[in-house]
């Protein structure tokens, strides 16, 4: 059996945007240094239990911190900051 390596994931909900308007600051950390299995050099972050959307982020481990947007509904977008580091 092989060794399972992990990566530490921090996911921050920085703001919400309604109808492409001005972002509403939120600043909530959804995950803080949570270990995820490193599968083929990537981690898979399921957003359904965190945000209620059927979407998965696949991020290389390690990676440079980056921001991404996820549609929560046709009019609301979540602006996320993703940090993935080797454990």
PDB file with SEQRES, HELIX, SHEET and CRYST1 records, atoms N, CA, C and O in Angstrom:
SEQRES   1 A   87  UNK UNK UNK UNK UNK UNK UNK UNK UNK UNK UNK UNK UNK          
SEQRES   2 A   87  UNK UNK UNK UNK UNK UNK UNK UNK UNK UNK UNK UNK UNK          
SEQRES   3 A   87  UNK UNK UNK UNK UNK UNK UNK UNK UNK UNK UNK UNK UNK          
SEQRES   4 A   87  UNK UNK UNK UNK UNK UNK UNK UNK UNK UNK UNK UNK UNK          
SEQRES   5 A   87  UNK UNK UNK UNK UNK UNK UNK UNK UNK UNK UNK UNK UNK          
SEQRES   6 A   87  UNK UNK UNK UNK UNK UNK UNK UNK UNK UNK UNK UNK UNK          
SEQRES   7 A   87  UNK UNK UNK UNK UNK UNK UNK UNK UNK                          
HELIX    1 AA1 UNK A   48  UNK A   51  1                                   4    
SHEET    1 AA1 4 UNK A  24  UNK A  37  0                                        
SHEET    2 AA1 4 UNK A   6  UNK A  18 -1                                        
SHEET    3 AA1 4 UNK A  76  UNK A  86 -1                                        
SHEET    4 AA1 4 UNK A  66  UNK A  71 -1                                        
SHEET    1 AA2 2 UNK A  42  UNK A  46  0                                        
SHEET    2 AA2 2 UNK A  56  UNK A  60 -1                                        
CRYST1    1.000    1.000    1.000  90.00  90.00  90.00 P 1           1          
ATOM      1  N   UNK A   1       0.835  -1.167   0.000  1.00  0.00           N  
ATOM      2  CA  UNK A   1       0.000   0.000   0.000  1.00  0.00           C  
ATOM      3  C   UNK A   1       0.885   1.238   0.000  1.00  0.00           C  
ATOM      4  O   UNK A   1       1.877   1.290   0.728  1.00  0.00           O  
ATOM      5  N   UNK A   2       0.536   2.240  -0.813  1.00  0.00           N  
ATOM      6  CA  UNK A   2       1.331   3.446  -0.926  1.00  0.00           C  
ATOM      7  C   UNK A   2       1.070   4.427   0.199  1.00  0.00           C  
ATOM      8  O   UNK A   2       0.090   4.320   0.936  1.00  0.00           O  
ATOM      9  N   UNK A   3       1.960   5.368   0.307  1.00  0.00           N  
ATOM     10  CA  UNK A   3       1.832   6.410   1.319  1.00  0.00           C  
ATOM     11  C   UNK A   3       0.884   7.487   0.797  1.00  0.00           C  
ATOM     12  O   UNK A   3       1.022   7.945  -0.337  1.00  0.00           O  
ATOM     13  N   UNK A   4      -0.067   7.886   1.619  1.00  0.00           N  
ATOM     14  CA  UNK A   4      -0.995   8.951   1.240  1.00  0.00           C  
ATOM     15  C   UNK A   4      -0.441  10.262   1.770  1.00  0.00           C  
ATOM     16  O   UNK A   4      -0.256  10.423   2.976  1.00  0.00           O  
ATOM     17  N   UNK A   5      -0.177  11.201   0.866  1.00  0.00           N  
ATOM     18  CA  UNK A   5       0.290  12.518   1.281  1.00  0.00           C  
ATOM     19  C   UNK A   5      -0.901  13.463   1.316  1.00  0.00           C  
ATOM     20  O   UNK A   5      -1.907  13.245   0.640  1.00  0.00           O  
ATOM     21  N   UNK A   6      -0.772  14.509   2.109  1.00  0.00           N  
ATOM     22  CA  UNK A   6      -1.858  15.466   2.233  1.00  0.00           C  
ATOM     23  C   UNK A   6      -1.378  16.872   1.931  1.00  0.00           C  
ATOM     24  O   UNK A   6      -0.185  17.173   1.973  1.00  0.00           O  
ATOM     25  N   UNK A   7      -2.337  17.714   1.627  1.00  0.00           N  
ATOM     26  CA  UNK A   7      -2.099  19.135   1.422  1.00  0.00           C  
ATOM     27  C   UNK A   7      -3.053  19.888   2.338  1.00  0.00           C  
ATOM     28  O   UNK A   7      -4.154  19.416   2.621  1.00  0.00           O  
ATOM     29  N   UNK A   8      -2.635  21.045   2.795  1.00  0.00           N  
ATOM     30  CA  UNK A   8      -3.461  21.859   3.675  1.00  0.00           C  
ATOM     31  C   UNK A   8      -4.190  22.914   2.852  1.00  0.00           C  
ATOM     32  O   UNK A   8      -3.570  23.674   2.107  1.00  0.00           O  
ATOM     33  N   UNK A   9      -5.518  22.951   2.996  1.00  0.00           N  
ATOM     34  CA  UNK A   9      -6.350  23.848   2.199  1.00  0.00           C  
ATOM     35  C   UNK A   9      -6.975  24.909   3.101  1.00  0.00           C  
ATOM     36  O   UNK A   9      -7.547  24.600   4.146  1.00  0.00           O  
ATOM     37  N   UNK A  10      -6.853  26.169   2.673  1.00  0.00           N  
ATOM     38  CA  UNK A  10      -7.558  27.281   3.303  1.00  0.00           C  
ATOM     39  C   UNK A  10      -8.427  27.918   2.229  1.00  0.00           C  
ATOM     40  O   UNK A  10      -7.937  28.281   1.159  1.00  0.00           O  
ATOM     41  N   UNK A  11      -9.720  28.052   2.518  1.00  0.00           N  
ATOM     42  CA  UNK A  11     -10.683  28.595   1.562  1.00  0.00           C  
ATOM     43  C   UNK A  11     -11.420  29.742   2.243  1.00  0.00           C  
ATOM     44  O   UNK A  11     -12.054  29.552   3.281  1.00  0.00           O  
ATOM     45  N   UNK A  12     -11.332  30.932   1.655  1.00  0.00           N  
ATOM     46  CA  UNK A  12     -11.932  32.121   2.246  1.00  0.00           C  
ATOM     47  C   UNK A  12     -12.991  32.697   1.317  1.00  0.00           C  
ATOM     48  O   UNK A  12     -12.742  32.906   0.130  1.00  0.00           O  
ATOM     49  N   UNK A  13     -14.179  32.954   1.868  1.00  0.00           N  
ATOM     50  CA  UNK A  13     -15.235  33.648   1.136  1.00  0.00           C  
ATOM     51  C   UNK A  13     -15.001  35.134   1.347  1.00  0.00           C  
ATOM     52  O   UNK A  13     -15.360  35.696   2.382  1.00  0.00           O  
ATOM     53  N   UNK A  14     -14.397  35.757   0.352  1.00  0.00           N  
ATOM     54  CA  UNK A  14     -14.027  37.161   0.478  1.00  0.00           C  
ATOM     55  C   UNK A  14     -15.190  38.116   0.333  1.00  0.00           C  
ATOM     56  O   UNK A  14     -15.302  39.091   1.076  1.00  0.00           O  
ATOM     57  N   UNK A  15     -16.080  37.826  -0.652  1.00  0.00           N  
ATOM     58  CA  UNK A  15     -17.213  38.714  -0.883  1.00  0.00           C  
ATOM     59  C   UNK A  15     -18.272  38.013  -1.716  1.00  0.00           C  
ATOM     60  O   UNK A  15     -18.035  36.954  -2.298  1.00  0.00           O  
ATOM     61  N   UNK A  16     -19.442  38.628  -1.757  1.00  0.00           N  
ATOM     62  CA  UNK A  16     -20.539  38.186  -2.614  1.00  0.00           C  
ATOM     63  C   UNK A  16     -20.858  39.316  -3.575  1.00  0.00           C  
ATOM     64  O   UNK A  16     -20.815  40.487  -3.197  1.00  0.00           O  
ATOM     65  N   UNK A  17     -21.177  38.975  -4.811  1.00  0.00           N  
ATOM     66  CA  UNK A  17     -21.550  39.970  -5.807  1.00  0.00           C  
ATOM     67  C   UNK A  17     -22.948  39.648  -6.304  1.00  0.00           C  
ATOM     68  O   UNK A  17     -23.242  38.506  -6.655  1.00  0.00           O  
ATOM     69  N   UNK A  18     -23.815  40.666  -6.334  1.00  0.00           N  
ATOM     70  CA  UNK A  18     -25.183  40.500  -6.817  1.00  0.00           C  
ATOM     71  C   UNK A  18     -25.317  41.231  -8.143  1.00  0.00           C  
ATOM     72  O   UNK A  18     -25.042  42.428  -8.231  1.00  0.00           O  
ATOM     73  N   UNK A  19     -25.743  40.502  -9.182  1.00  0.00           N  
ATOM     74  CA  UNK A  19     -25.985  41.069 -10.516  1.00  0.00           C  
ATOM     75  C   UNK A  19     -24.814  41.882 -11.056  1.00  0.00           C  
ATOM     76  O   UNK A  19     -25.010  42.994 -11.547  1.00  0.00           O  
ATOM     77  N   UNK A  20     -23.616  41.350 -10.972  1.00  0.00           N  
ATOM     78  CA  UNK A  20     -22.414  42.031 -11.473  1.00  0.00           C  
ATOM     79  C   UNK A  20     -22.246  43.431 -10.894  1.00  0.00           C  
ATOM     80  O   UNK A  20     -21.695  44.313 -11.552  1.00  0.00           O  
ATOM     81  N   UNK A  21     -22.711  43.637  -9.681  1.00  0.00           N  
ATOM     82  CA  UNK A  21     -22.597  44.935  -9.036  1.00  0.00           C  
ATOM     83  C   UNK A  21     -21.349  45.025  -8.194  1.00  0.00           C  
ATOM     84  O   UNK A  21     -20.351  44.359  -8.470  1.00  0.00           O  
ATOM     85  N   UNK A  22     -21.407  45.838  -7.180  1.00  0.00           N  
ATOM     86  CA  UNK A  22     -20.287  46.047  -6.271  1.00  0.00           C  
ATOM     87  C   UNK A  22     -20.210  44.863  -5.311  1.00  0.00           C  
ATOM     88  O   UNK A  22     -21.222  44.475  -4.727  1.00  0.00           O  
ATOM     89  N   UNK A  23     -19.021  44.284  -5.141  1.00  0.00           N  
ATOM     90  CA  UNK A  23     -18.884  43.159  -4.197  1.00  0.00           C  
ATOM     91  C   UNK A  23     -19.214  43.580  -2.765  1.00  0.00           C  
ATOM     92  O   UNK A  23     -18.818  44.655  -2.314  1.00  0.00           O  
ATOM     93  N   UNK A  24     -19.940  42.719  -2.064  1.00  0.00           N  
ATOM     94  CA  UNK A  24     -20.276  42.941  -0.662  1.00  0.00           C  
ATOM     95  C   UNK A  24     -19.257  42.156   0.173  1.00  0.00           C  
ATOM     96  O   UNK A  24     -19.242  40.927   0.113  1.00  0.00           O  
ATOM     97  N   UNK A  25     -18.410  42.837   0.946  1.00  0.00           N  
ATOM     98  CA  UNK A  25     -17.380  42.128   1.721  1.00  0.00           C  
ATOM     99  C   UNK A  25     -17.989  41.166   2.736  1.00  0.00           C  
ATOM    100  O   UNK A  25     -18.970  41.489   3.405  1.00  0.00           O  
ATOM    101  N   UNK A  26     -17.390  39.973   2.840  1.00  0.00           N  
ATOM    102  CA  UNK A  26     -17.840  38.980   3.807  1.00  0.00           C  
ATOM    103  C   UNK A  26     -16.671  38.601   4.719  1.00  0.00           C  
ATOM    104  O   UNK A  26     -16.765  38.749   5.938  1.00  0.00           O  
ATOM    105  N   UNK A  27     -15.570  38.114   4.136  1.00  0.00           N  
ATOM    106  CA  UNK A  27     -14.367  37.800   4.909  1.00  0.00           C  
ATOM    107  C   UNK A  27     -14.513  36.651   5.880  1.00  0.00           C  
ATOM    108  O   UNK A  27     -14.102  36.760   7.035  1.00  0.00           O  
ATOM    109  N   UNK A  28     -15.100  35.538   5.425  1.00  0.00           N  
ATOM    110  CA  UNK A  28     -15.292  34.371   6.285  1.00  0.00           C  
ATOM    111  C   UNK A  28     -14.418  33.230   5.787  1.00  0.00           C  
ATOM    112  O   UNK A  28     -14.455  32.890   4.604  1.00  0.00           O  
ATOM    113  N   UNK A  29     -13.627  32.634   6.683  1.00  0.00           N  
ATOM    114  CA  UNK A  29     -12.833  31.466   6.313  1.00  0.00           C  
ATOM    115  C   UNK A  29     -13.708  30.230   6.408  1.00  0.00           C  
ATOM    116  O   UNK A  29     -14.180  29.873   7.487  1.00  0.00           O  
ATOM    117  N   UNK A  30     -13.924  29.572   5.263  1.00  0.00           N  
ATOM    118  CA  UNK A  30     -14.735  28.361   5.216  1.00  0.00           C  
ATOM    119  C   UNK A  30     -13.927  27.144   5.637  1.00  0.00           C  
ATOM    120  O   UNK A  30     -14.458  26.227   6.264  1.00  0.00           O  
ATOM    121  N   UNK A  31     -12.643  27.134   5.295  1.00  0.00           N  
ATOM    122  CA  UNK A  31     -11.709  26.078   5.688  1.00  0.00           C  
ATOM    123  C   UNK A  31     -10.412  26.746   6.123  1.00  0.00           C  
ATOM    124  O   UNK A  31      -9.994  27.733   5.518  1.00  0.00           O  
ATOM    125  N   UNK A  32      -9.771  26.222   7.163  1.00  0.00           N  
ATOM    126  CA  UNK A  32      -8.485  26.761   7.607  1.00  0.00           C  
ATOM    127  C   UNK A  32      -7.517  25.610   7.834  1.00  0.00           C  
ATOM    128  O   UNK A  32      -7.655  24.852   8.794  1.00  0.00           O  
ATOM    129  N   UNK A  33      -6.535  25.485   6.944  1.00  0.00           N  
ATOM    130  CA  UNK A  33      -5.508  24.438   7.021  1.00  0.00           C  
ATOM    131  C   UNK A  33      -6.102  23.044   7.220  1.00  0.00           C  
ATOM    132  O   UNK A  33      -5.643  22.280   8.069  1.00  0.00           O  
ATOM    133  N   UNK A  34      -7.115  22.724   6.438  1.00  0.00           N  
ATOM    134  CA  UNK A  34      -7.767  21.417   6.507  1.00  0.00           C  
ATOM    135  C   UNK A  34      -7.007  20.449   5.609  1.00  0.00           C  
ATOM    136  O   UNK A  34      -6.774  20.761   4.441  1.00  0.00           O  
ATOM    137  N   UNK A  35      -6.611  19.277   6.121  1.00  0.00           N  
ATOM    138  CA  UNK A  35      -5.872  18.318   5.284  1.00  0.00           C  
ATOM    139  C   UNK A  35      -6.781  17.649   4.249  1.00  0.00           C  
ATOM    140  O   UNK A  35      -7.858  17.149   4.574  1.00  0.00           O  
ATOM    141  N   UNK A  36      -6.319  17.653   3.000  1.00  0.00           N  
ATOM    142  CA  UNK A  36      -6.982  16.968   1.897  1.00  0.00           C  
ATOM    143  C   UNK A  36      -5.981  15.994   1.290  1.00  0.00           C  
ATOM    144  O   UNK A  36      -4.787  16.291   1.256  1.00  0.00           O  
ATOM    145  N   UNK A  37      -6.431  14.843   0.810  1.00  0.00           N  
ATOM    146  CA  UNK A  37      -5.493  13.905   0.168  1.00  0.00           C  
ATOM    147  C   UNK A  37      -4.955  14.469  -1.138  1.00  0.00           C  
ATOM    148  O   UNK A  37      -5.686  15.067  -1.927  1.00  0.00           O  
ATOM    149  N   UNK A  38      -3.662  14.265  -1.346  1.00  0.00           N  
ATOM    150  CA  UNK A  38      -3.000  14.673  -2.585  1.00  0.00           C  
ATOM    151  C   UNK A  38      -3.118  13.503  -3.557  1.00  0.00           C  
ATOM    152  O   UNK A  38      -2.457  12.479  -3.389  1.00  0.00           O  
ATOM    153  N   UNK A  39      -3.963  13.660  -4.573  1.00  0.00           N  
ATOM    154  CA  UNK A  39      -4.207  12.596  -5.546  1.00  0.00           C  
ATOM    155  C   UNK A  39      -3.618  13.023  -6.884  1.00  0.00           C  
ATOM    156  O   UNK A  39      -4.160  13.895  -7.563  1.00  0.00           O  
ATOM    157  N   UNK A  40      -2.507  12.403  -7.253  1.00  0.00           N  
ATOM    158  CA  UNK A  40      -1.869  12.741  -8.524  1.00  0.00           C  
ATOM    159  C   UNK A  40      -1.399  14.172  -8.606  1.00  0.00           C  
ATOM    160  O   UNK A  40      -1.376  14.751  -9.693  1.00  0.00           O  
ATOM    161  N   UNK A  41      -1.021  14.762  -7.479  1.00  0.00           N  
ATOM    162  CA  UNK A  41      -0.533  16.141  -7.474  1.00  0.00           C  
ATOM    163  C   UNK A  41      -1.630  17.180  -7.350  1.00  0.00           C  
ATOM    164  O   UNK A  41      -1.353  18.377  -7.433  1.00  0.00           O  
ATOM    165  N   UNK A  42      -2.881  16.747  -7.151  1.00  0.00           N  
ATOM    166  CA  UNK A  42      -4.012  17.666  -7.028  1.00  0.00           C  
ATOM    167  C   UNK A  42      -4.823  17.363  -5.775  1.00  0.00           C  
ATOM    168  O   UNK A  42      -4.768  16.260  -5.232  1.00  0.00           O  
ATOM    169  N   UNK A  43      -5.576  18.365  -5.329  1.00  0.00           N  
ATOM    170  CA  UNK A  43      -6.594  18.156  -4.301  1.00  0.00           C  
ATOM    171  C   UNK A  43      -7.940  18.517  -4.911  1.00  0.00           C  
ATOM    172  O   UNK A  43      -8.035  19.409  -5.754  1.00  0.00           O  
ATOM    173  N   UNK A  44      -8.983  17.810  -4.471  1.00  0.00           N  
ATOM    174  CA  UNK A  44     -10.336  18.079  -4.943  1.00  0.00           C  
ATOM    175  C   UNK A  44     -11.151  18.634  -3.783  1.00  0.00           C  
ATOM    176  O   UNK A  44     -11.297  17.985  -2.748  1.00  0.00           O  
ATOM    177  N   UNK A  45     -11.686  19.854  -3.967  1.00  0.00           N  
ATOM    178  CA  UNK A  45     -12.452  20.526  -2.925  1.00  0.00           C  
ATOM    179  C   UNK A  45     -13.913  20.556  -3.362  1.00  0.00           C  
ATOM    180  O   UNK A  45     -14.273  21.267  -4.300  1.00  0.00           O  
ATOM    181  N   UNK A  46     -14.758  19.776  -2.673  1.00  0.00           N  
ATOM    182  CA  UNK A  46     -16.190  19.722  -2.974  1.00  0.00           C  
ATOM    183  C   UNK A  46     -16.863  20.927  -2.319  1.00  0.00           C  
ATOM    184  O   UNK A  46     -16.807  21.086  -1.100  1.00  0.00           O  
ATOM    185  N   UNK A  47     -17.502  21.776  -3.132  1.00  0.00           N  
ATOM    186  CA  UNK A  47     -18.110  22.990  -2.600  1.00  0.00           C  
ATOM    187  C   UNK A  47     -19.551  22.807  -2.131  1.00  0.00           C  
ATOM    188  O   UNK A  47     -20.131  23.718  -1.540  1.00  0.00           O  
ATOM    189  N   UNK A  48     -20.137  21.624  -2.393  1.00  0.00           N  
ATOM    190  CA  UNK A  48     -21.544  21.436  -2.005  1.00  0.00           C  
ATOM    191  C   UNK A  48     -21.779  21.543  -0.499  1.00  0.00           C  
ATOM    192  O   UNK A  48     -22.711  22.237  -0.094  1.00  0.00           O  
ATOM    193  N   UNK A  49     -20.980  20.888   0.354  1.00  0.00           N  
ATOM    194  CA  UNK A  49     -21.250  21.043   1.797  1.00  0.00           C  
ATOM    195  C   UNK A  49     -20.894  22.432   2.337  1.00  0.00           C  
ATOM    196  O   UNK A  49     -21.382  22.824   3.397  1.00  0.00           O  
ATOM    197  N   UNK A  50     -20.054  23.171   1.622  1.00  0.00           N  
ATOM    198  CA  UNK A  50     -19.631  24.490   2.091  1.00  0.00           C  
ATOM    199  C   UNK A  50     -20.546  25.611   1.620  1.00  0.00           C  
ATOM    200  O   UNK A  50     -20.881  26.517   2.383  1.00  0.00           O  
ATOM    201  N   UNK A  51     -20.955  25.537   0.324  1.00  0.00           N  
ATOM    202  CA  UNK A  51     -21.722  26.629  -0.271  1.00  0.00           C  
ATOM    203  C   UNK A  51     -23.053  26.193  -0.874  1.00  0.00           C  
ATOM    204  O   UNK A  51     -23.836  27.032  -1.321  1.00  0.00           O  
ATOM    205  N   UNK A  52     -23.315  24.883  -0.890  1.00  0.00           N  
ATOM    206  CA  UNK A  52     -24.570  24.402  -1.447  1.00  0.00           C  
ATOM    207  C   UNK A  52     -24.627  24.379  -2.957  1.00  0.00           C  
ATOM    208  O   UNK A  52     -25.715  24.353  -3.531  1.00  0.00           O  
ATOM    209  N   UNK A  53     -23.472  24.389  -3.618  1.00  0.00           N  
ATOM    210  CA  UNK A  53     -23.430  24.328  -5.081  1.00  0.00           C  
ATOM    211  C   UNK A  53     -22.735  23.043  -5.512  1.00  0.00           C  
ATOM    212  O   UNK A  53     -21.777  22.598  -4.879  1.00  0.00           O  
ATOM    213  N   UNK A  54     -23.228  22.458  -6.588  1.00  0.00           N  
ATOM    214  CA  UNK A  54     -22.673  21.200  -7.103  1.00  0.00           C  
ATOM    215  C   UNK A  54     -21.462  21.510  -7.973  1.00  0.00           C  
ATOM    216  O   UNK A  54     -21.529  21.447  -9.201  1.00  0.00           O  
ATOM    217  N   UNK A  55     -20.360  21.843  -7.321  1.00  0.00           N  
ATOM    218  CA  UNK A  55     -19.131  22.185  -8.030  1.00  0.00           C  
ATOM    219  C   UNK A  55     -17.936  21.700  -7.222  1.00  0.00           C  
ATOM    220  O   UNK A  55     -17.958  21.708  -5.991  1.00  0.00           O  
ATOM    221  N   UNK A  56     -16.895  21.277  -7.929  1.00  0.00           N  
ATOM    222  CA  UNK A  56     -15.670  20.802  -7.299  1.00  0.00           C  
ATOM    223  C   UNK A  56     -14.491  21.583  -7.860  1.00  0.00           C  
ATOM    224  O   UNK A  56     -14.342  21.702  -9.077  1.00  0.00           O  
ATOM    225  N   UNK A  57     -13.658  22.113  -6.981  1.00  0.00           N  
ATOM    226  CA  UNK A  57     -12.418  22.761  -7.406  1.00  0.00           C  
ATOM    227  C   UNK A  57     -11.312  21.720  -7.396  1.00  0.00           C  
ATOM    228  O   UNK A  57     -11.118  21.030  -6.395  1.00  0.00           O  
ATOM    229  N   UNK A  58     -10.586  21.601  -8.501  1.00  0.00           N  
ATOM    230  CA  UNK A  58      -9.421  20.717  -8.577  1.00  0.00           C  
ATOM    231  C   UNK A  58      -8.197  21.624  -8.666  1.00  0.00           C  
ATOM    232  O   UNK A  58      -8.022  22.363  -9.636  1.00  0.00           O  
ATOM    233  N   UNK A  59      -7.351  21.554  -7.633  1.00  0.00           N  
ATOM    234  CA  UNK A  59      -6.246  22.496  -7.489  1.00  0.00           C  
ATOM    235  C   UNK A  59      -4.943  21.732  -7.331  1.00  0.00           C  
ATOM    236  O   UNK A  59      -4.879  20.772  -6.563  1.00  0.00           O  
ATOM    237  N   UNK A  60      -3.883  22.151  -8.061  1.00  0.00           N  
ATOM    238  CA  UNK A  60      -2.582  21.494  -7.867  1.00  0.00           C  
ATOM    239  C   UNK A  60      -2.048  21.751  -6.460  1.00  0.00           C  
ATOM    240  O   UNK A  60      -2.344  22.772  -5.839  1.00  0.00           O  
ATOM    241  N   UNK A  61      -1.256  20.801  -5.979  1.00  0.00           N  
ATOM    242  CA  UNK A  61      -0.654  20.930  -4.652  1.00  0.00           C  
ATOM    243  C   UNK A  61       0.857  20.785  -4.774  1.00  0.00           C  
ATOM    244  O   UNK A  61       1.324  19.760  -5.270  1.00  0.00           O  
ATOM    245  N   UNK A  62       1.627  21.757  -4.348  1.00  0.00           N  
ATOM    246  CA  UNK A  62       1.193  23.060  -3.850  1.00  0.00           C  
ATOM    247  C   UNK A  62       0.813  23.970  -5.013  1.00  0.00           C  
ATOM    248  O   UNK A  62       1.095  23.666  -6.172  1.00  0.00           O  
ATOM    249  N   UNK A  63       0.167  25.096  -4.689  1.00  0.00           N  
ATOM    250  CA  UNK A  63      -0.188  26.063  -5.726  1.00  0.00           C  
ATOM    251  C   UNK A  63      -0.008  27.468  -5.180  1.00  0.00           C  
ATOM    252  O   UNK A  63       0.116  27.683  -3.974  1.00  0.00           O  
ATOM    253  N   UNK A  64       0.003  28.407  -6.098  1.00  0.00           N  
ATOM    254  CA  UNK A  64       0.051  29.817  -5.730  1.00  0.00           C  
ATOM    255  C   UNK A  64      -1.356  30.212  -5.291  1.00  0.00           C  
ATOM    256  O   UNK A  64      -2.334  29.770  -5.893  1.00  0.00           O  
ATOM    257  N   UNK A  65      -1.473  31.033  -4.257  1.00  0.00           N  
ATOM    258  CA  UNK A  65      -2.789  31.503  -3.821  1.00  0.00           C  
ATOM    259  C   UNK A  65      -3.490  32.173  -4.999  1.00  0.00           C  
ATOM    260  O   UNK A  65      -2.869  32.919  -5.756  1.00  0.00           O  
ATOM    261  N   UNK A  66      -4.791  31.901  -5.150  1.00  0.00           N  
ATOM    262  CA  UNK A  66      -5.526  32.517  -6.250  1.00  0.00           C  
ATOM    263  C   UNK A  66      -6.965  32.776  -5.848  1.00  0.00           C  
ATOM    264  O   UNK A  66      -7.467  32.232  -4.865  1.00  0.00           O  
ATOM    265  N   UNK A  67      -7.620  33.628  -6.641  1.00  0.00           N  
ATOM    266  CA  UNK A  67      -9.028  33.927  -6.419  1.00  0.00           C  
ATOM    267  C   UNK A  67      -9.842  33.316  -7.541  1.00  0.00           C  
ATOM    268  O   UNK A  67      -9.384  33.225  -8.680  1.00  0.00           O  
ATOM    269  N   UNK A  68     -11.062  32.896  -7.206  1.00  0.00           N  
ATOM    270  CA  UNK A  68     -11.970  32.331  -8.197  1.00  0.00           C  
ATOM    271  C   UNK A  68     -13.381  32.756  -7.846  1.00  0.00           C  
ATOM    272  O   UNK A  68     -13.664  33.154  -6.716  1.00  0.00           O  
ATOM    273  N   UNK A  69     -14.262  32.667  -8.830  1.00  0.00           N  
ATOM    274  CA  UNK A  69     -15.663  33.002  -8.617  1.00  0.00           C  
ATOM    275  C   UNK A  69     -16.520  31.776  -8.846  1.00  0.00           C  
ATOM    276  O   UNK A  69     -16.261  30.988  -9.756  1.00  0.00           O  
ATOM    277  N   UNK A  70     -17.548  31.616  -8.015  1.00  0.00           N  
ATOM    278  CA  UNK A  70     -18.465  30.487  -8.111  1.00  0.00           C  
ATOM    279  C   UNK A  70     -19.884  31.039  -8.080  1.00  0.00           C  
ATOM    280  O   UNK A  70     -20.241  31.800  -7.181  1.00  0.00           O  
ATOM    281  N   UNK A  71     -20.694  30.651  -9.071  1.00  0.00           N  
ATOM    282  CA  UNK A  71     -22.089  31.097  -9.115  1.00  0.00           C  
ATOM    283  C   UNK A  71     -22.905  30.334  -8.080  1.00  0.00           C  
ATOM    284  O   UNK A  71     -22.994  29.107  -8.133  1.00  0.00           O  
ATOM    285  N   UNK A  72     -23.497  31.059  -7.143  1.00  0.00           N  
ATOM    286  CA  UNK A  72     -24.362  30.444  -6.143  1.00  0.00           C  
ATOM    287  C   UNK A  72     -25.802  30.379  -6.637  1.00  0.00           C  
ATOM    288  O   UNK A  72     -26.570  29.506  -6.233  1.00  0.00           O  
ATOM    289  N   UNK A  73     -26.156  31.309  -7.510  1.00  0.00           N  
ATOM    290  CA  UNK A  73     -27.472  31.363  -8.136  1.00  0.00           C  
ATOM    291  C   UNK A  73     -27.292  32.168  -9.421  1.00  0.00           C  
ATOM    292  O   UNK A  73     -26.193  32.650  -9.692  1.00  0.00           O  
ATOM    293  N   UNK A  74     -28.344  32.322 -10.212  1.00  0.00           N  
ATOM    294  CA  UNK A  74     -28.185  33.132 -11.439  1.00  0.00           C  
ATOM    295  C   UNK A  74     -27.794  34.586 -11.175  1.00  0.00           C  
ATOM    296  O   UNK A  74     -27.287  35.258 -12.073  1.00  0.00           O  
ATOM    297  N   UNK A  75     -28.022  35.082  -9.952  1.00  0.00           N  
ATOM    298  CA  UNK A  75     -27.714  36.491  -9.690  1.00  0.00           C  
ATOM    299  C   UNK A  75     -26.644  36.717  -8.619  1.00  0.00           C  
ATOM    300  O   UNK A  75     -26.187  37.847  -8.445  1.00  0.00           O  
ATOM    301  N   UNK A  76     -26.239  35.679  -7.907  1.00  0.00           N  
ATOM    302  CA  UNK A  76     -25.260  35.842  -6.819  1.00  0.00           C  
ATOM    303  C   UNK A  76     -23.997  35.037  -7.111  1.00  0.00           C  
ATOM    304  O   UNK A  76     -24.059  33.848  -7.421  1.00  0.00           O  
ATOM    305  N   UNK A  77     -22.848  35.709  -7.005  1.00  0.00           N  
ATOM    306  CA  UNK A  77     -21.547  35.077  -7.223  1.00  0.00           C  
ATOM    307  C   UNK A  77     -20.711  35.189  -5.949  1.00  0.00           C  
ATOM    308  O   UNK A  77     -20.641  36.250  -5.330  1.00  0.00           O  
ATOM    309  N   UNK A  78     -20.080  34.078  -5.568  1.00  0.00           N  
ATOM    310  CA  UNK A  78     -19.169  34.073  -4.422  1.00  0.00           C  
ATOM    311  C   UNK A  78     -17.746  34.256  -4.928  1.00  0.00           C  
ATOM    312  O   UNK A  78     -17.325  33.585  -5.870  1.00  0.00           O  
ATOM    313  N   UNK A  79     -17.011  35.158  -4.305  1.00  0.00           N  
ATOM    314  CA  UNK A  79     -15.615  35.401  -4.641  1.00  0.00           C  
ATOM    315  C   UNK A  79     -14.751  34.724  -3.576  1.00  0.00           C  
ATOM    316  O   UNK A  79     -14.759  35.117  -2.409  1.00  0.00           O  
ATOM    317  N   UNK A  80     -14.003  33.693  -4.001  1.00  0.00           N  
ATOM    318  CA  UNK A  80     -13.239  32.859  -3.079  1.00  0.00           C  
ATOM    319  C   UNK A  80     -11.740  33.052  -3.263  1.00  0.00           C  
ATOM    320  O   UNK A  80     -11.269  33.289  -4.375  1.00  0.00           O  
ATOM    321  N   UNK A  81     -10.995  32.950  -2.167  1.00  0.00           N  
ATOM    322  CA  UNK A  81      -9.539  32.881  -2.211  1.00  0.00           C  
ATOM    323  C   UNK A  81      -9.147  31.471  -1.791  1.00  0.00           C  
ATOM    324  O   UNK A  81      -9.592  30.975  -0.756  1.00  0.00           O  
ATOM    325  N   UNK A  82      -8.308  30.828  -2.605  1.00  0.00           N  
ATOM    326  CA  UNK A  82      -7.908  29.441  -2.373  1.00  0.00           C  
ATOM    327  C   UNK A  82      -6.410  29.398  -2.100  1.00  0.00           C  
ATOM    328  O   UNK A  82      -5.617  29.963  -2.853  1.00  0.00           O  
ATOM    329  N   UNK A  83      -6.026  28.719  -1.007  1.00  0.00           N  
ATOM    330  CA  UNK A  83      -4.624  28.510  -0.659  1.00  0.00           C  
ATOM    331  C   UNK A  83      -4.410  27.019  -0.447  1.00  0.00           C  
ATOM    332  O   UNK A  83      -5.114  26.391   0.344  1.00  0.00           O  
ATOM    333  N   UNK A  84      -3.428  26.450  -1.161  1.00  0.00           N  
ATOM    334  CA  UNK A  84      -3.113  25.027  -1.014  1.00  0.00           C  
ATOM    335  C   UNK A  84      -1.608  24.895  -0.806  1.00  0.00           C  
ATOM    336  O   UNK A  84      -0.816  25.357  -1.629  1.00  0.00           O  
ATOM    337  N   UNK A  85      -1.220  24.260   0.301  1.00  0.00           N  
ATOM    338  CA  UNK A  85       0.196  24.076   0.630  1.00  0.00           C  
ATOM    339  C   UNK A  85       0.440  22.621   0.992  1.00  0.00           C  
ATOM    340  O   UNK A  85      -0.464  21.923   1.450  1.00  0.00           O  
ATOM    341  N   UNK A  86       1.676  22.169   0.782  1.00  0.00           N  
ATOM    342  CA  UNK A  86       2.033  20.811   1.188  1.00  0.00           C  
ATOM    343  C   UNK A  86       2.016  20.722   2.708  1.00  0.00           C  
ATOM    344  O   UNK A  86       2.419  21.656   3.402  1.00  0.00           O  
ATOM    345  N   UNK A  87       1.549  19.598   3.210  1.00  0.00           N  
ATOM    346  CA  UNK A  87       1.483  19.408   4.668  1.00  0.00           C  
ATOM    347  C   UNK A  87       2.842  19.024   5.206  1.00  0.00           C  
ATOM    348  O   UNK A  87       2.994  18.821   6.411  1.00  0.00           O  
TER     349      UNK A  87                                                      
END                                                                             
